[in-house]
Amino acid sequence: MSAFNTKKILNGDPSLIPTIVNKLQEKFQADGYEVTMDALSSGGYDISITKGNVFKAILGMKTALKITLLPQGGNISFDAGI
């Protein structure tokens, strides 16, 4: 199995990061996932998304999906991977 990883520059003002983070949290929690978020001093966020112990058993990992959103100039750097 190959690991998922994607990096993009999103065309959006970094002030939108908290709104994006809240929407991601709402969506994943509604689908039964556990979401933890860490605000970074840069104005960005680290988000970890897990679902019980299913991913731990299958992938041998603590986190199923990790998303990082960071301000980058007038845009948003998006990095997601397992």
N, C-alpha and C positions, 0 to 999 in steps of 0.2 A: 504494500500500500504506500503510495507517495503522499507526502505531507502537503497540505494546502497552505499556500502563502500568497498573498497579493499585496501590492503596494500601489497606491494611486495618489495623485494630487487632485483634490476636489476643488472645483471652482466655487468658492463660497467664503464669506467673511468668517474669520476665526471666532467672532462673537457668537456664531451659530453652534459652536461645539457643545455647550451645555444642553441646548435643545435637541441636538442629534443624539447625545448620550441618553437623555431622558426617553426619547422615542425608542431607541434600541432596547433600553431596560424594560419599558412597558411591553414591547412586542415579544421579547424572549421570555419574560416572566409569564405572560398570558399563554405561552406555549409550554409552560411547565419547567422552564430552565431556571437555575439559580444564577443571579447576576451580581457580581461585586464590581464596584467602581472605585478607582483611586484618582483623586484630583491631583494634578501635577503642578509644580510651581510655575511651569512654562505657560499655564493656561490650558493645557491639554488634559487628556484622561487616558488611563489604562483601564480596560474593561475585560473581566474574565467571565466566561459563560460556561457553566457545567450543568449536567443533568444527573443528579444522584450519583451513584457509583457505577453507572453503566459505562461511561467513558473511561473511568479508571480501570475497570476490568478488561475492557476490549483493547484500549490503546496503551494501557500501562502508564497513563499520564494523569496528572492532577487536574489540568485545565483542558477542556475540550476545544475551546476557541478563545483566543486572546485578540482584542482589538485595541489599537492605540490611535488616538486622534491628537494631532499636534498642530498648533499654529505654525504656518510657514509663509512668512511675508503676508500677503493679502489673501492667502488660500489656506486650505486645511490638508495636512498630510494624513492619509489613512493607511494603516498597516494592519492586516488581519492574517492570522495563521493559527495552526494547531501545533 
